[in-house]
Amino acid sequence: MEEWRRILAESVVRPKDLAAHLGVNPREIEAVVGDYPMRITPTVLATIKEKDDAIWKQVVPDRAEMEDMDAEDDPLEEDLMSPVPHLVHRYPDRVLLMVTNQCPIYCRFCTRKRLVGKPGFLKKGELDQAIAYLKEHTEVRDVTLSGGDPLLLPDHLLERILKALRTIPHLELIRIGSRVPGSLPERITPKLCEIVKKYHPIYMNLHFNHPDELTPEVKAACGRLADAGVPLGAQTVLLKGVNDDPEVMKRLVHQLLLARVKPYYLYQADLTKGTNHFRTTVETGMNIIRALQGHTSGMAVPHFVIDAPGGGGKIPILPPDYLLHLDEDGAVLKNYENKTFHYPQPQNGTSRELPMVGASPSLSVCGVRPDPRRNGGLDDL
Ligand SMILES: *Cc1c(COP(=O)(O)O)cnc(C)c1O
């Protein structure tokens, strides 16, 4: 058996083993894991320092998961946007392909809590169906492998998928979303890196939520991927009691850049059933962006997004106070130090070319520029 498989098999999955390690009440854990499985890899277990710390909260089952009765299993309506099994096509030019339901660790706040933990990988026939769909849909230029965690596939299955995807002429990018480098760094073997290299451009977005996750072994695993030419991004979920604090988040983004990982998305937590005890206010995320933008490297600032309930997709949120006013003369801007600046618009002749900004004072005051395509714009002039 490969070393990483042996290490994965040493993970804590049974309540009584968790009780032995962390002194929890096994019956309380038992009540949760029947519905929502647990797995804690040795790397992650070793990172837990005390009860209820930022790592503990992400992986140790909590009774609150069972008390969240009203929320929905699939608030993003991914199941409704699936033209063939395991494929989600929500945006014009890109899709998600779920290749497994297995993960190295089961995040308690998982958006796909309804699916994860079931055994098995994408079957040959299912892959064929997905490839046939993608061949037909020439508008798709970007596929993200997701799950579950694609890097838990054995090398030969991962390679089978990458090879099949590369038979699609119009497919440009392959992305892989994974929590493996941060939780099972031993999986990032030289052999895996050699496989990935053959199918570039491959991008990876790695899941990290707290600076303590960036141990030396984890950073080394990220370095191996970066050396294999894989551009690395990070996806972070804003989580109450874990990272809902500008200082923690600043440490996280700095650690990510040190690991050669560029912060990509900061997600507002979804409305998924069993995860509502992790939710924070929208202002919490805006304050974090405000604390980063201008105060530290622009490379360190992720896009803060809300994946809109009901299947609206990711919508970016910026603190509203950077653009104080916008009209045909110019923009009134506020910088990170709260100082105000004026940027003049180009004055090229007829005002007829200009959209109807300022026609609605209430809108321009809060910095929102009406979309001329939607409200008429030129036609209204
Ligand atoms: C997030 C997501 C993508 C990729 O979105 P990007 O904004 O391009 O990173 C694609 N499909 C679905 C369904 C997604 O949720």
PDBQT file of the ligand as one rigid body, heavy atoms in Angstrom, charges set to zero:
ROOT
HETATM    1  C1  LIG A 401     -17.551  28.138  -8.134  1.00  0.00    +0.000 C 
HETATM    2  C2  LIG A 401     -18.103  27.437  -9.267  1.00  0.00    +0.000 A 
HETATM    3  C3  LIG A 401     -17.459  27.438 -10.510  1.00  0.00    +0.000 A 
HETATM    4  C4  LIG A 401     -16.165  28.174 -10.756  1.00  0.00    +0.000 C 
HETATM    5  O1  LIG A 401     -16.377  29.538 -10.535  1.00  0.00    +0.000 OA
HETATM    6  P1  LIG A 401     -15.207  30.607 -10.695  1.00  0.00    +0.000 P 
HETATM    7  O2  LIG A 401     -15.843  31.876 -10.204  1.00  0.00    +0.000 OA
HETATM    8  O3  LIG A 401     -14.859  30.653 -12.141  1.00  0.00    +0.000 OA
HETATM    9  O4  LIG A 401     -14.056  30.179  -9.844  1.00  0.00    +0.000 OA
HETATM   10  C5  LIG A 401     -18.050  26.760 -11.546  1.00  0.00    +0.000 A 
HETATM   11  N1  LIG A 401     -19.227  26.109 -11.379  1.00  0.00    +0.000 NA
HETATM   12  C6  LIG A 401     -19.876  26.110 -10.206  1.00  0.00    +0.000 A 
HETATM   13  C7  LIG A 401     -21.168  25.392 -10.092  1.00  0.00    +0.000 C 
HETATM   14  C8  LIG A 401     -19.334  26.764  -9.108  1.00  0.00    +0.000 A 
HETATM   15  O5  LIG A 401     -19.982  26.736  -7.926  1.00  0.00    +0.000 OA
ENDROOT
TORSDOF 0
